[in-house]
Amino acid sequence: MTMASIAWIGLGHMGAPMAARLVAAGHEVHGVDPVPEARAAAAARGIRVAGSIAEAVDGADAVFTSLPRSEHVREVYGGEGGVWATAPTSALLLDTSTVDVTTSAFCHEASAARGFGFVDSPVSGGIAGAEAGTLTFMLGGGADEVARAQALVEPMAGHVFDLGGPTLGIAAKLANNLMLFVSLLGVSEGAALAGSLGLDPKKFFEVASVSSGESWPLRTWYPAPGVVATSPADRNFDATFATTLAQKDLAFAVDAGTAAELPMPAARIALEQFDRLIDEGYGGKDCSLIAKFATADGGVPGFDATSG
């Protein structure tokens, strides 16, 4: 598409590399973030750092948000000096955050009431996918708005899906992440069983990765050092997907399931384990550290609780 003026609100671990992909594609990107270090890192990527939302959205063709929690999204859109108060109504609004379904519906309805087009635009693929421009985008909204969104997100994406109407993008994201975290339970328990029976973790991984136990968390987060290069177990479980964020996403999914009167027993077990990790002070560690709950002694290879 032709060059656009884009506002990007939230320049964290996901937002900054995503916005940088738009810069590389030739767009002019004005970014906002409350954290000085994030602003400096974004500026180094070619993003024009603005001092306020109003400054960033001035004359924007599109406004992206990439924020940690639902309450941040509501405040950025609806607060004093927020997007709805300061952006031109011609700008397309795209929220890439993972929020609850109620918040996404609120954003659609309130945007429409103010004359804005809004697309829920959550992503999958993590920090590595954001850096590489290979994210999966799940888009929900009106047909015209989604068509505009598809052209905008292309430089950041490996896959783009039009899921249909409002909130269906976030619905896909929550259901997908529920599957991820339940699969992570299976990987944790399978790895623990294999180890207890004397299997070499590398050899067992080779078997599982070409057998029916294969999954994304197996390939990416196998909970033993020296098996998978991307595993947090090789870095003392420093976060690639923090437990606090996993707990948030899964809680939203379970809440949606509860509203639909679904039992969701496996998801509830995974959620309880994330809650336990947070209670133990490990909310900032990688969510794959729930592997500790699958072992007999609560230890997990690659994790030293004394080293931070």
N, C-alpha and C positions, 0 to 999 in steps of 0.2 A: 504494500500500500504506500501512498505518498507519505511524506514526513508529517508527523503529528506532534502537537504540543501535549505532553502528558504530565500529569501530576502523580507523584507516587508518595503515599503516606505510610510510613513504617519501613525503615531501612535496616532491618535486622538481618539475621543470618540467611533468611529467605528473600526478603524484600530487596536488599542491595544487589545481589547477583541477578535477580530477575530484572530489576530496573536497568542494570548495566547491559543486559542483553538487548533491551530496547534502544539504548544509546548506540550500541554497536550496529543496530539495524538502521540507524540514521535518524531516529526520533530525538526530539529535544525533551529531556526529562528533568522536571523540577521536583526535588524530594524534600520531605520533612521527617524529622525524627527528634525526640526529646533528648537523646543520648549523644553527648559531644563526640565520643569515639565513633559511633555509627555515622554521624554526619561527616567526620573526617574521612572515614573509609569510603563512604559513598562518593565524596568529592574526588577522591583518587581514582575512582572508576569512571569519571566523566559526568556524574550526575550533578546538576546545578542545585546546590542546597539552598532552600528558602527558609526564611525566618518564621513563617507561619503557614497555616493551611490556606488562608486567604491569598497570600503571596504566591503559593505554589499553584493554586487552581486558577489564577487570573488568566483568562483566555485559553484555558485548557480544552482540548478536544476529548480527552478522556481522563478519568481519575481512578487510579488503582489504590486499594487499601490492602495492607498486609500486616495484620495486628494480632497480638497474642490471644485475646479473649473477647467474648461477646460484648462485655461491658465497654471495652475499648472501642469496638466498632460502633456501638450506639452513641458513644460520646463524640467520636470523630465525625460522624454524620450529623448528629442532631444537636450537639452542644453549641454554645455561643462561639461564633467564629468558625463553626464547622463547615462541612462540605455543602450541606443543603443551604446554609445561609450565605455562602460566598461564591460558590461555583456557578458558571453559566449553565442554564438549564439545557443548553445544547450538548453539554459534555455527557458522555456515557460513563456511568459509574460501575466499577467492577470490584467486587470484594473477593480477594483470594484467601482470606482468613478462614479457619475452621471454626464455625460458630454453631450454636444450636438452631434447630429448625425454626423456632419461634422468632429468633432475632433475624434470621434471613427473611422470613415472611414480613416482619416489621419493616425491614429495609426496602423490600419491593413495594409494599403498600405506601409507605411514607414518601418514597421517591416518586412514585406515580402521582400521588396527590400534589406534589410540588412541581410536576412537569418534567421530571428526570426519567431517563431510561436507566434501569439497574439490571445487572446480571450477576447472580451468584456464581463465582468462578474459582472454587477451591481447586487445589493442586495436590498431586501425589508425585513422589520422587525424591523428596528431601533436599538437603543442602547440595548434595552431589548433582542431582538433577537440575537444580537452579543454576549452578555454576556451568553445567554442560549445555543448558538450553534444551533439555530432554524431558521436561516435566509433562505429566498428564494433566490436562485441564478438563474439568467437568463443569459444563456451562448450563445454567438454568435461567430462563427468562422468556420474554416475547421473541417471536421469530426474527423480527427486524433487529432487535437489540443483540441477540445471540449472533446473528450474521456479522454485525459490526465487531462484536467481541472476538470472533474467530480470527478476523484479519489482524486485530491488535495483538493477540497473544501468540501468534505464530512464531515470532522470533525466540520465544521462551520455551517452546513446546516440542515434544516428540510425538505426542498424541493429543488431539482436541476432540471432545465429544459434546455434541448437542443433545442434552438429555431431555429437552422439552421445556415445560413451563416453569414458572417461578418456584424456587426452593429445590428443584430436582437435581441440581448440581450438588448442593450440600447434602442432599439425601444419599446420593451415590458415594460421596466422600465418607460419610459416617458409616454406611454399610460396608464399604471397602476397608476402612480402618478397623471395624469390628472383626472382620475376617482376618486381618493381619495379626491382631493381638491374640485372638483365639489360636491361630496357627503358631504364634510364638510360645504359647503354653505347651503345645505338642512338641515343638522343637526342644524346649527346655527339658521336658520330662524324658523324651527319647534320648537326648544326649546324656542325661544323668544315668538312665538305665544302661546305655551302651558302655559308659565308663565303669559302672559298678560291676558289669559282667566281664570286664577285662579287655574290651575292644579299644584299639588305638583310635583316637578321635579323628585323625586324618583318614584312616582307612574306612571308618564308619561313615564319615562325611562323603567319601567317594561313592559308597554304596547308596546312601540315602539320596544323594543328588541326582542319581539316574534311576531312582525307584519311586515307589508310590509315596514315600515320605517327603518328596521334593516340595519346596515352597520358597517364597521370597525370604522369610526370616532365616530359613536354613542356609540359603545361598549367601545372605548378606550379614547375618548376625550370629552365626554359629557360636555358641557360648564356650569356646575354648581357644586359648591363644595359639597362633601358628597354624591355624586351619584355613581361615578366610581372611584375606587382607583387609577387608572392610569391617571386620568384627570389632566391636568395642572391647572385647576381651583382650585384644592386643594393646589397649591403651587404658587399662584399669577401669574400663567401663565409663570413660568420659563420654558425654552425651553426643550421640548423633541424632537421637530423638529422645529428648528429656522425659523422664518419668512424669513430671508434672503436666507436660503437654499430652502425653499418651493418656493419662488419667482423665484429663479434660475431654479429649476426643471420645474416649470410650464412655464416659459418663453421659455425654450428649446422645450417643447412640443408644445406650440403655434407657435413658429417659424417653427417647422416641419410641423404643420398643414397648416400654411400659404404657405409654399413651395408646399404643395399638393393641394392648393386652397380649403381648408376646411373652413367653416365659424366659427366654434367653439365659439358660443356666450357665453355659460356658462363658458367655460374656461377663456375667456377674462374678464368676470366679476370677477371671482376669482382672476385673475392676478392683476386687477385694485385694488382690496381690499388689496392684499399683498403690492402693491406699496404704498397705502395710509398708511398702518401700518408702513412701513419703513420711509415714509416722516414724520410721527408723532413721530419718534424716537424709535419705538418698533421692529426694525429689529432683535434684539437679543431675543425677547420674542417668546413664542410658536406661531406657525402659527394659532392655534385654537383661538387666540385672535381676529380673524376676526369676532367672535361672537358679538363683540361690534357694528359692523355695522348693525346688525340685530335688534337692540333694538331702542326704540323711543328716548332715551336720550343719547345713546352712551356708557352707562354703561353696565357692564356684571358682574353677580355674581362671586365672588371670585377674582376680580381684583381691586387692589388698586394702582392707578397710582402714588401715592406719596411715595410708599415704594420701588421703584426701580424695 
